Amino acid sequence: MTVGVQIYKGQQPTDEQRLEIREAAKRTPFYDEDAPRLSIEQMQRYRQAAIDKRAKQLVTVELSRENMDKAYSFGEGYRAVLSRLLELAMDDQNLVKKAQL
C-alpha cells in the first residue's frame, strides 16, 4: 500500500516517517508496466518539471504589525506557512470574492 504525505518547506518529518523512509531506501525498486524503469534522460525531464512546478516568484507584501506578530509565532518556518496560507486562500473562490469587496 502506498501512502502519500505532503511535507512543506520548513516542516520536519516525524520520527515514524523518518523510520519509514530509511526502511524504504533499503528496498530494491520494483519495476512493472505501471512503474517502468526510467532512462537518465527521462529522469532529468521529470526532475526539471518538478523544479519548474515548484518555482516561486519573490514578491513584497505589506502586512499589519498584528499579522506579522501572528506569522512570527509560527517560528522559523513562518514564510512557508504564509505562502501555504496564501495558496489555500487563492484556491478558495469565496475568500477571493470577500477580499475583492
Phi and psi restraints in degrees (range 20) as a CNS / XPLOR table:
assign (resid 1 and name C) (resid 2 and name N)
       (resid 2 and name CA) (resid 2 and name C) 1.0 -104.8 20.0 2
assign (resid 2 and name N) (resid 2 and name CA)
       (resid 2 and name C) (resid 3 and name N) 1.0 133.0 20.0 2
assign (resid 2 and name C) (resid 3 and name N)
       (resid 3 and name CA) (resid 3 and name C) 1.0 -124.3 20.0 2
assign (resid 3 and name N) (resid 3 and name CA)
       (resid 3 and name C) (resid 4 and name N) 1.0 130.1 20.0 2
assign (resid 3 and name C) (resid 4 and name N)
       (resid 4 and name CA) (resid 4 and name C) 1.0 -104.7 20.0 2
assign (resid 4 and name N) (resid 4 and name CA)
       (resid 4 and name C) (resid 5 and name N) 1.0 139.0 20.0 2
assign (resid 4 and name C) (resid 5 and name N)
       (resid 5 and name CA) (resid 5 and name C) 1.0 -134.2 20.0 2
assign (resid 5 and name N) (resid 5 and name CA)
       (resid 5 and name C) (resid 6 and name N) 1.0 128.8 20.0 2
assign (resid 5 and name C) (resid 6 and name N)
       (resid 6 and name CA) (resid 6 and name C) 1.0 -85.7 20.0 2
assign (resid 6 and name N) (resid 6 and name CA)
       (resid 6 and name C) (resid 7 and name N) 1.0 125.8 20.0 2
assign (resid 6 and name C) (resid 7 and name N)
       (resid 7 and name CA) (resid 7 and name C) 1.0 -117.4 20.0 2
assign (resid 7 and name N) (resid 7 and name CA)
       (resid 7 and name C) (resid 8 and name N) 1.0 122.8 20.0 2
assign (resid 7 and name C) (resid 8 and name N)
       (resid 8 and name CA) (resid 8 and name C) 1.0 -91.2 20.0 2
assign (resid 8 and name N) (resid 8 and name CA)
       (resid 8 and name C) (resid 9 and name N) 1.0 157.4 20.0 2
assign (resid 8 and name C) (resid 9 and name N)
       (resid 9 and name CA) (resid 9 and name C) 1.0 -53.7 20.0 2
assign (resid 9 and name N) (resid 9 and name CA)
       (resid 9 and name C) (resid 10 and name N) 1.0 130.6 20.0 2
assign (resid 9 and name C) (resid 10 and name N)
       (resid 10 and name CA) (resid 10 and name C) 1.0 91.4 20.0 2
assign (resid 10 and name N) (resid 10 and name CA)
       (resid 10 and name C) (resid 11 and name N) 1.0 -18.0 20.0 2
assign (resid 10 and name C) (resid 11 and name N)
       (resid 11 and name CA) (resid 11 and name C) 1.0 -88.0 20.0 2
assign (resid 11 and name N) (resid 11 and name CA)
       (resid 11 and name C) (resid 12 and name N) 1.0 135.5 20.0 2
assign (resid 11 and name C) (resid 12 and name N)
       (resid 12 and name CA) (resid 12 and name C) 1.0 -98.6 20.0 2
assign (resid 12 and name N) (resid 12 and name CA)
       (resid 12 and name C) (resid 13 and name N) 1.0 141.7 20.0 2
assign (resid 12 and name C) (resid 13 and name N)
       (resid 13 and name CA) (resid 13 and name C) 1.0 -67.8 20.0 2
assign (resid 13 and name N) (resid 13 and name CA)
       (resid 13 and name C) (resid 14 and name N) 1.0 155.1 20.0 2
assign (resid 13 and name C) (resid 14 and name N)
       (resid 14 and name CA) (resid 14 and name C) 1.0 -73.1 20.0 2
assign (resid 14 and name N) (resid 14 and name CA)
       (resid 14 and name C) (resid 15 and name N) 1.0 167.3 20.0 2
assign (resid 14 and name C) (resid 15 and name N)
       (resid 15 and name CA) (resid 15 and name C) 1.0 -60.2 20.0 2
assign (resid 15 and name N) (resid 15 and name CA)
       (resid 15 and name C) (resid 16 and name N) 1.0 -39.2 20.0 2
assign (resid 15 and name C) (resid 16 and name N)
       (resid 16 and name CA) (resid 16 and name C) 1.0 -63.2 20.0 2
assign (resid 16 and name N) (resid 16 and name CA)
       (resid 16 and name C) (resid 17 and name N) 1.0 -42.4 20.0 2
assign (resid 16 and name C) (resid 17 and name N)
       (resid 17 and name CA) (resid 17 and name C) 1.0 -66.0 20.0 2
assign (resid 17 and name N) (resid 17 and name CA)
       (resid 17 and name C) (resid 18 and name N) 1.0 -38.9 20.0 2
assign (resid 17 and name C) (resid 18 and name N)
       (resid 18 and name CA) (resid 18 and name C) 1.0 -60.7 20.0 2
assign (resid 18 and name N) (resid 18 and name CA)
       (resid 18 and name C) (resid 19 and name N) 1.0 -42.2 20.0 2
assign (resid 18 and name C) (resid 19 and name N)
       (resid 19 and name CA) (resid 19 and name C) 1.0 -63.7 20.0 2
assign (resid 19 and name N) (resid 19 and name CA)
       (resid 19 and name C) (resid 20 and name N) 1.0 -43.7 20.0 2
assign (resid 19 and name C) (resid 20 and name N)
       (resid 20 and name CA) (resid 20 and name C) 1.0 -61.4 20.0 2
assign (resid 20 and name N) (resid 20 and name CA)
       (resid 20 and name C) (resid 21 and name N) 1.0 -40.1 20.0 2
assign (resid 20 and name C) (resid 21 and name N)
       (resid 21 and name CA) (resid 21 and name C) 1.0 -64.2 20.0 2
assign (resid 21 and name N) (resid 21 and name CA)
       (resid 21 and name C) (resid 22 and name N) 1.0 -44.2 20.0 2
assign (resid 21 and name C) (resid 22 and name N)
       (resid 22 and name CA) (resid 22 and name C) 1.0 -61.5 20.0 2
assign (resid 22 and name N) (resid 22 and name CA)
       (resid 22 and name C) (resid 23 and name N) 1.0 -43.0 20.0 2
assign (resid 22 and name C) (resid 23 and name N)
       (resid 23 and name CA) (resid 23 and name C) 1.0 -66.1 20.0 2
assign (resid 23 and name N) (resid 23 and name CA)
       (resid 23 and name C) (resid 24 and name N) 1.0 -41.6 20.0 2
assign (resid 23 and name C) (resid 24 and name N)
       (resid 24 and name CA) (resid 24 and name C) 1.0 -64.7 20.0 2
assign (resid 24 and name N) (resid 24 and name CA)
       (resid 24 and name C) (resid 25 and name N) 1.0 -35.7 20.0 2
assign (resid 24 and name C) (resid 25 and name N)
       (resid 25 and name CA) (resid 25 and name C) 1.0 -64.8 20.0 2
assign (resid 25 and name N) (resid 25 and name CA)
       (resid 25 and name C) (resid 26 and name N) 1.0 -24.5 20.0 2
assign (resid 25 and name C) (resid 26 and name N)
       (resid 26 and name CA) (resid 26 and name C) 1.0 -80.9 20.0 2
assign (resid 26 and name N) (resid 26 and name CA)
       (resid 26 and name C) (resid 27 and name N) 1.0 -19.9 20.0 2
assign (resid 26 and name C) (resid 27 and name N)
       (resid 27 and name CA) (resid 27 and name C) 1.0 -76.2 20.0 2
assign (resid 27 and name N) (resid 27 and name CA)
       (resid 27 and name C) (resid 28 and name N) 1.0 149.4 20.0 2
assign (resid 27 and name C) (resid 28 and name N)
       (resid 28 and name CA) (resid 28 and name C) 1.0 -79.7 20.0 2
assign (resid 28 and name N) (resid 28 and name CA)
       (resid 28 and name C) (resid 29 and name N) 1.0 133.4 20.0 2
assign (resid 28 and name C) (resid 29 and name N)
       (resid 29 and name CA) (resid 29 and name C) 1.0 -60.6 20.0 2
assign (resid 29 and name N) (resid 29 and name CA)
       (resid 29 and name C) (resid 30 and name N) 1.0 143.7 20.0 2
assign (resid 29 and name C) (resid 30 and name N)
       (resid 30 and name CA) (resid 30 and name C) 1.0 -112.8 20.0 2
assign (resid 30 and name N) (resid 30 and name CA)
       (resid 30 and name C) (resid 31 and name N) 1.0 115.3 20.0 2
assign (resid 30 and name C) (resid 31 and name N)
       (resid 31 and name CA) (resid 31 and name C) 1.0 -103.6 20.0 2
assign (resid 31 and name N) (resid 31 and name CA)
       (resid 31 and name C) (resid 32 and name N) 1.0 140.7 20.0 2
assign (resid 31 and name C) (resid 32 and name N)
       (resid 32 and name CA) (resid 32 and name C) 1.0 -150.2 20.0 2
assign (resid 32 and name N) (resid 32 and name CA)
       (resid 32 and name C) (resid 33 and name N) 1.0 -169.6 20.0 2
assign (resid 32 and name C) (resid 33 and name N)
       (resid 33 and name CA) (resid 33 and name C) 1.0 -66.9 20.0 2
assign (resid 33 and name N) (resid 33 and name CA)
       (resid 33 and name C) (resid 34 and name N) 1.0 -26.4 20.0 2
assign (resid 33 and name C) (resid 34 and name N)
       (resid 34 and name CA) (resid 34 and name C) 1.0 -82.3 20.0 2
assign (resid 34 and name N) (resid 34 and name CA)
       (resid 34 and name C) (resid 35 and name N) 1.0 -23.3 20.0 2
assign (resid 34 and name C) (resid 35 and name N)
       (resid 35 and name CA) (resid 35 and name C) 1.0 -139.8 20.0 2
assign (resid 35 and name N) (resid 35 and name CA)
       (resid 35 and name C) (resid 36 and name N) 1.0 73.6 20.0 2
assign (resid 35 and name C) (resid 36 and name N)
       (resid 36 and name CA) (resid 36 and name C) 1.0 -74.8 20.0 2
assign (resid 36 and name N) (resid 36 and name CA)
       (resid 36 and name C) (resid 37 and name N) 1.0 159.9 20.0 2
assign (resid 36 and name C) (resid 37 and name N)
       (resid 37 and name CA) (resid 37 and name C) 1.0 -66.7 20.0 2
assign (resid 37 and name N) (resid 37 and name CA)
       (resid 37 and name C) (resid 38 and name N) 1.0 134.5 20.0 2
assign (resid 37 and name C) (resid 38 and name N)
       (resid 38 and name CA) (resid 38 and name C) 1.0 -97.8 20.0 2
assign (resid 38 and name N) (resid 38 and name CA)
       (resid 38 and name C) (resid 39 and name N) 1.0 147.0 20.0 2
assign (resid 38 and name C) (resid 39 and name N)
       (resid 39 and name CA) (resid 39 and name C) 1.0 -75.1 20.0 2
assign (resid 39 and name N) (resid 39 and name CA)
       (resid 39 and name C) (resid 40 and name N) 1.0 165.7 20.0 2
assign (resid 39 and name C) (resid 40 and name N)
       (resid 40 and name CA) (resid 40 and name C) 1.0 -58.0 20.0 2
assign (resid 40 and name N) (resid 40 and name CA)
       (resid 40 and name C) (resid 41 and name N) 1.0 -42.6 20.0 2
assign (resid 40 and name C) (resid 41 and name N)
       (resid 41 and name CA) (resid 41 and name C) 1.0 -62.4 20.0 2
assign (resid 41 and name N) (resid 41 and name CA)
       (resid 41 and name C) (resid 42 and name N) 1.0 -43.4 20.0 2
assign (resid 41 and name C) (resid 42 and name N)
       (resid 42 and name CA) (resid 42 and name C) 1.0 -63.1 20.0 2
assign (resid 42 and name N) (resid 42 and name CA)
       (resid 42 and name C) (resid 43 and name N) 1.0 -42.5 20.0 2
assign (resid 42 and name C) (resid 43 and name N)
       (resid 43 and name CA) (resid 43 and name C) 1.0 -62.6 20.0 2
assign (resid 43 and name N) (resid 43 and name CA)
       (resid 43 and name C) (resid 44 and name N) 1.0 -39.3 20.0 2
assign (resid 43 and name C) (resid 44 and name N)
       (resid 44 and name CA) (resid 44 and name C) 1.0 -65.3 20.0 2
assign (resid 44 and name N) (resid 44 and name CA)
       (resid 44 and name C) (resid 45 and name N) 1.0 -39.0 20.0 2
assign (resid 44 and name C) (resid 45 and name N)
       (resid 45 and name CA) (resid 45 and name C) 1.0 -65.7 20.0 2
assign (resid 45 and name N) (resid 45 and name CA)
       (resid 45 and name C) (resid 46 and name N) 1.0 -42.8 20.0 2
assign (resid 45 and name C) (resid 46 and name N)
       (resid 46 and name CA) (resid 46 and name C) 1.0 -64.0 20.0 2
assign (resid 46 and name N) (resid 46 and name CA)
       (resid 46 and name C) (resid 47 and name N) 1.0 -41.4 20.0 2
assign (resid 46 and name C) (resid 47 and name N)
       (resid 47 and name CA) (resid 47 and name C) 1.0 -61.5 20.0 2
assign (resid 47 and name N) (resid 47 and name CA)
       (resid 47 and name C) (resid 48 and name N) 1.0 -45.7 20.0 2
assign (resid 47 and name C) (resid 48 and name N)
       (resid 48 and name CA) (resid 48 and name C) 1.0 -64.3 20.0 2
assign (resid 48 and name N) (resid 48 and name CA)
       (resid 48 and name C) (resid 49 and name N) 1.0 -38.6 20.0 2
assign (resid 48 and name C) (resid 49 and name N)
       (resid 49 and name CA) (resid 49 and name C) 1.0 -63.3 20.0 2
assign (resid 49 and name N) (resid 49 and name CA)
       (resid 49 and name C) (resid 50 and name N) 1.0 -39.6 20.0 2
assign (resid 49 and name C) (resid 50 and name N)
       (resid 50 and name CA) (resid 50 and name C) 1.0 -66.5 20.0 2
assign (resid 50 and name N) (resid 50 and name CA)
       (resid 50 and name C) (resid 51 and name N) 1.0 -40.3 20.0 2
assign (resid 50 and name C) (resid 51 and name N)
       (resid 51 and name CA) (resid 51 and name C) 1.0 -63.9 20.0 2
assign (resid 51 and name N) (resid 51 and name CA)
       (resid 51 and name C) (resid 52 and name N) 1.0 -45.1 20.0 2
assign (resid 51 and name C) (resid 52 and name N)
       (resid 52 and name CA) (resid 52 and name C) 1.0 -62.3 20.0 2
assign (resid 52 and name N) (resid 52 and name CA)
       (resid 52 and name C) (resid 53 and name N) 1.0 -38.1 20.0 2
assign (resid 52 and name C) (resid 53 and name N)
       (resid 53 and name CA) (resid 53 and name C) 1.0 -65.7 20.0 2
assign (resid 53 and name N) (resid 53 and name CA)
       (resid 53 and name C) (resid 54 and name N) 1.0 -35.8 20.0 2
assign (resid 53 and name C) (resid 54 and name N)
       (resid 54 and name CA) (resid 54 and name C) 1.0 -85.9 20.0 2
assign (resid 54 and name N) (resid 54 and name CA)
       (resid 54 and name C) (resid 55 and name N) 1.0 -7.2 20.0 2
assign (resid 54 and name C) (resid 55 and name N)
       (resid 55 and name CA) (resid 55 and name C) 1.0 -57.1 20.0 2
assign (resid 55 and name N) (resid 55 and name CA)
       (resid 55 and name C) (resid 56 and name N) 1.0 136.1 20.0 2
assign (resid 55 and name C) (resid 56 and name N)
       (resid 56 and name CA) (resid 56 and name C) 1.0 -125.4 20.0 2
assign (resid 56 and name N) (resid 56 and name CA)
       (resid 56 and name C) (resid 57 and name N) 1.0 153.3 20.0 2
assign (resid 56 and name C) (resid 57 and name N)
       (resid 57 and name CA) (resid 57 and name C) 1.0 -106.6 20.0 2
assign (resid 57 and name N) (resid 57 and name CA)
       (resid 57 and name C) (resid 58 and name N) 1.0 134.4 20.0 2
assign (resid 57 and name C) (resid 58 and name N)
       (resid 58 and name CA) (resid 58 and name C) 1.0 -80.5 20.0 2
assign (resid 58 and name N) (resid 58 and name CA)
       (resid 58 and name C) (resid 59 and name N) 1.0 127.9 20.0 2
assign (resid 58 and name C) (resid 59 and name N)
       (resid 59 and name CA) (resid 59 and name C) 1.0 -132.1 20.0 2
assign (resid 59 and name N) (resid 59 and name CA)
       (resid 59 and name C) (resid 60 and name N) 1.0 161.8 20.0 2
assign (resid 59 and name C) (resid 60 and name N)
       (resid 60 and name CA) (resid 60 and name C) 1.0 -109.7 20.0 2
assign (resid 60 and name N) (resid 60 and name CA)
       (resid 60 and name C) (resid 61 and name N) 1.0 130.8 20.0 2
assign (resid 60 and name C) (resid 61 and name N)
       (resid 61 and name CA) (resid 61 and name C) 1.0 -128.8 20.0 2
assign (resid 61 and name N) (resid 61 and name CA)
       (resid 61 and name C) (resid 62 and name N) 1.0 136.7 20.0 2
assign (resid 61 and name C) (resid 62 and name N)
       (resid 62 and name CA) (resid 62 and name C) 1.0 -92.8 20.0 2
assign (resid 62 and name N) (resid 62 and name CA)
       (resid 62 and name C) (resid 63 and name N) 1.0 125.6 20.0 2
assign (resid 62 and name C) (resid 63 and name N)
       (resid 63 and name CA) (resid 63 and name C) 1.0 -123.0 20.0 2
assign (resid 63 and name N) (resid 63 and name CA)
       (resid 63 and name C) (resid 64 and name N) 1.0 151.6 20.0 2
assign (resid 63 and name C) (resid 64 and name N)
       (resid 64 and name CA) (resid 64 and name C) 1.0 -68.8 20.0 2
assign (resid 64 and name N) (resid 64 and name CA)
       (resid 64 and name C) (resid 65 and name N) 1.0 158.7 20.0 2
assign (resid 64 and name C) (resid 65 and name N)
       (resid 65 and name CA) (resid 65 and name C) 1.0 -58.4 20.0 2
assign (resid 65 and name N) (resid 65 and name CA)
       (resid 65 and name C) (resid 66 and name N) 1.0 -40.6 20.0 2
assign (resid 65 and name C) (resid 66 and name N)
       (resid 66 and name CA) (resid 66 and name C) 1.0 -58.9 20.0 2
assign (resid 66 and name N) (resid 66 and name CA)
       (resid 66 and name C) (resid 67 and name N) 1.0 -45.4 20.0 2
assign (resid 66 and name C) (resid 67 and name N)
       (resid 67 and name CA) (resid 67 and name C) 1.0 -69.3 20.0 2
assign (resid 67 and name N) (resid 67 and name CA)
       (resid 67 and name C) (resid 68 and name N) 1.0 -34.5 20.0 2
assign (resid 67 and name C) (resid 68 and name N)
       (resid 68 and name CA) (resid 68 and name C) 1.0 -67.6 20.0 2
assign (resid 68 and name N) (resid 68 and name CA)
       (resid 68 and name C) (resid 69 and name N) 1.0 -37.9 20.0 2
assign (resid 68 and name C) (resid 69 and name N)
       (resid 69 and name CA) (resid 69 and name C) 1.0 -61.1 20.0 2
assign (resid 69 and name N) (resid 69 and name CA)
       (resid 69 and name C) (resid 70 and name N) 1.0 -41.2 20.0 2
assign (resid 69 and name C) (resid 70 and name N)
       (resid 70 and name CA) (resid 70 and name C) 1.0 -63.5 20.0 2
assign (resid 70 and name N) (resid 70 and name CA)
       (resid 70 and name C) (resid 71 and name N) 1.0 -43.2 20.0 2
assign (resid 70 and name C) (resid 71 and name N)
       (resid 71 and name CA) (resid 71 and name C) 1.0 -62.9 20.0 2
assign (resid 71 and name N) (resid 71 and name CA)
       (resid 71 and name C) (resid 72 and name N) 1.0 -45.5 20.0 2
assign (resid 71 and name C) (resid 72 and name N)
       (resid 72 and name CA) (resid 72 and name C) 1.0 -61.3 20.0 2
assign (resid 72 and name N) (resid 72 and name CA)
       (resid 72 and name C) (resid 73 and name N) 1.0 -27.7 20.0 2
assign (resid 72 and name C) (resid 73 and name N)
       (resid 73 and name CA) (resid 73 and name C) 1.0 -66.5 20.0 2
assign (resid 73 and name N) (resid 73 and name CA)
       (resid 73 and name C) (resid 74 and name N) 1.0 -15.5 20.0 2
assign (resid 73 and name C) (resid 74 and name N)
       (resid 74 and name CA) (resid 74 and name C) 1.0 -77.8 20.0 2
assign (resid 74 and name N) (resid 74 and name CA)
       (resid 74 and name C) (resid 75 and name N) 1.0 -9.4 20.0 2
assign (resid 74 and name C) (resid 75 and name N)
       (resid 75 and name CA) (resid 75 and name C) 1.0 90.6 20.0 2
assign (resid 75 and name N) (resid 75 and name CA)
       (resid 75 and name C) (resid 76 and name N) 1.0 -160.2 20.0 2
assign (resid 75 and name C) (resid 76 and name N)
       (resid 76 and name CA) (resid 76 and name C) 1.0 -57.9 20.0 2
assign (resid 76 and name N) (resid 76 and name CA)
       (resid 76 and name C) (resid 77 and name N) 1.0 -30.9 20.0 2
assign (resid 76 and name C) (resid 77 and name N)
       (resid 77 and name CA) (resid 77 and name C) 1.0 -87.0 20.0 2
assign (resid 77 and name N) (resid 77 and name CA)
       (resid 77 and name C) (resid 78 and name N) 1.0 21.2 20.0 2
assign (resid 77 and name C) (resid 78 and name N)
       (resid 78 and name CA) (resid 78 and name C) 1.0 -61.9 20.0 2
assign (resid 78 and name N) (resid 78 and name CA)
       (resid 78 and name C) (resid 79 and name N) 1.0 -32.3 20.0 2
assign (resid 78 and name C) (resid 79 and name N)
       (resid 79 and name CA) (resid 79 and name C) 1.0 -65.1 20.0 2
assign (resid 79 and name N) (resid 79 and name CA)
       (resid 79 and name C) (resid 80 and name N) 1.0 -40.6 20.0 2
assign (resid 79 and name C) (resid 80 and name N)
       (resid 80 and name CA) (resid 80 and name C) 1.0 -65.5 20.0 2
assign (resid 80 and name N) (resid 80 and name CA)
       (resid 80 and name C) (resid 81 and name N) 1.0 -38.4 20.0 2
assign (resid 80 and name C) (resid 81 and name N)
       (resid 81 and name CA) (resid 81 and name C) 1.0 -64.2 20.0 2
assign (resid 81 and name N) (resid 81 and name CA)
       (resid 81 and name C) (resid 82 and name N) 1.0 -46.3 20.0 2
assign (resid 81 and name C) (resid 82 and name N)
       (resid 82 and name CA) (resid 82 and name C) 1.0 -61.0 20.0 2
assign (resid 82 and name N) (resid 82 and name CA)
       (resid 82 and name C) (resid 83 and name N) 1.0 -41.3 20.0 2
assign (resid 82 and name C) (resid 83 and name N)
       (resid 83 and name CA) (resid 83 and name C) 1.0 -61.9 20.0 2
assign (resid 83 and name N) (resid 83 and name CA)
       (resid 83 and name C) (resid 84 and name N) 1.0 -45.9 20.0 2
assign (resid 83 and name C) (resid 84 and name N)
       (resid 84 and name CA) (resid 84 and name C) 1.0 -66.0 20.0 2
assign (resid 84 and name N) (resid 84 and name CA)
       (resid 84 and name C) (resid 85 and name N) 1.0 -40.3 20.0 2
assign (resid 84 and name C) (resid 85 and name N)
       (resid 85 and name CA) (resid 85 and name C) 1.0 -60.1 20.0 2
assign (resid 85 and name N) (resid 85 and name CA)
       (resid 85 and name C) (resid 86 and name N) 1.0 -42.6 20.0 2
assign (resid 85 and name C) (resid 86 and name N)
       (resid 86 and name CA) (resid 86 and name C) 1.0 -64.5 20.0 2
assign (resid 86 and name N) (resid 86 and name CA)
       (resid 86 and name C) (resid 87 and name N) 1.0 -41.9 20.0 2
assign (resid 86 and name C) (resid 87 and name N)
       (resid 87 and name CA) (resid 87 and name C) 1.0 -60.1 20.0 2
assign (resid 87 and name N) (resid 87 and name CA)
       (resid 87 and name C) (resid 88 and name N) 1.0 -45.6 20.0 2
assign (resid 87 and name C) (resid 88 and name N)
       (resid 88 and name CA) (resid 88 and name C) 1.0 -63.2 20.0 2
assign (resid 88 and name N) (resid 88 and name CA)
       (resid 88 and name C) (resid 89 and name N) 1.0 -42.5 20.0 2
assign (resid 88 and name C) (resid 89 and name N)
       (resid 89 and name CA) (resid 89 and name C) 1.0 -65.5 20.0 2
assign (resid 89 and name N) (resid 89 and name CA)
       (resid 89 and name C) (resid 90 and name N) 1.0 -41.3 20.0 2
assign (resid 89 and name C) (resid 90 and name N)
       (resid 90 and name CA) (resid 90 and name C) 1.0 -65.9 20.0 2
assign (resid 90 and name N) (resid 90 and name CA)
       (resid 90 and name C) (resid 91 and name N) 1.0 -25.9 20.0 2
assign (resid 90 and name C) (resid 91 and name N)
       (resid 91 and name CA) (resid 91 and name C) 1.0 -84.7 20.0 2
assign (resid 91 and name N) (resid 91 and name CA)
       (resid 91 and name C) (resid 92 and name N) 1.0 -7.8 20.0 2
assign (resid 91 and name C) (resid 92 and name N)
       (resid 92 and name CA) (resid 92 and name C) 1.0 -100.7 20.0 2
assign (resid 92 and name N) (resid 92 and name CA)
       (resid 92 and name C) (resid 93 and name N) 1.0 102.3 20.0 2
assign (resid 92 and name C) (resid 93 and name N)
       (resid 93 and name CA) (resid 93 and name C) 1.0 -60.0 20.0 2
assign (resid 93 and name N) (resid 93 and name CA)
       (resid 93 and name C) (resid 94 and name N) 1.0 -32.7 20.0 2
assign (resid 93 and name C) (resid 94 and name N)
       (resid 94 and name CA) (resid 94 and name C) 1.0 -64.5 20.0 2
assign (resid 94 and name N) (resid 94 and name CA)
       (resid 94 and name C) (resid 95 and name N) 1.0 -43.1 20.0 2
assign (resid 94 and name C) (resid 95 and name N)
       (resid 95 and name CA) (resid 95 and name C) 1.0 -66.3 20.0 2
assign (resid 95 and name N) (resid 95 and name CA)
       (resid 95 and name C) (resid 96 and name N) 1.0 -39.4 20.0 2
assign (resid 95 and name C) (resid 96 and name N)
       (resid 96 and name CA) (resid 96 and name C) 1.0 -61.7 20.0 2
assign (resid 96 and name N) (resid 96 and name CA)
       (resid 96 and name C) (resid 97 and name N) 1.0 -44.6 20.0 2
assign (resid 96 and name C) (resid 97 and name N)
       (resid 97 and name CA) (resid 97 and name C) 1.0 -62.7 20.0 2
assign (resid 97 and name N) (resid 97 and name CA)
       (resid 97 and name C) (resid 98 and name N) 1.0 -41.9 20.0 2
assign (resid 97 and name C) (resid 98 and name N)
       (resid 98 and name CA) (resid 98 and name C) 1.0 -61.3 20.0 2
assign (resid 98 and name N) (resid 98 and name CA)
       (resid 98 and name C) (resid 99 and name N) 1.0 -40.1 20.0 2
assign (resid 98 and name C) (resid 99 and name N)
       (resid 99 and name CA) (resid 99 and name C) 1.0 -70.1 20.0 2
assign (resid 99 and name N) (resid 99 and name CA)
       (resid 99 and name C) (resid 100 and name N) 1.0 -25.9 20.0 2
assign (resid 99 and name C) (resid 100 and name N)
       (resid 100 and name CA) (resid 100 and name C) 1.0 -80.6 20.0 2
assign (resid 100 and name N) (resid 100 and name CA)
       (resid 100 and name C) (resid 101 and name N) 1.0 -10.9 20.0 2
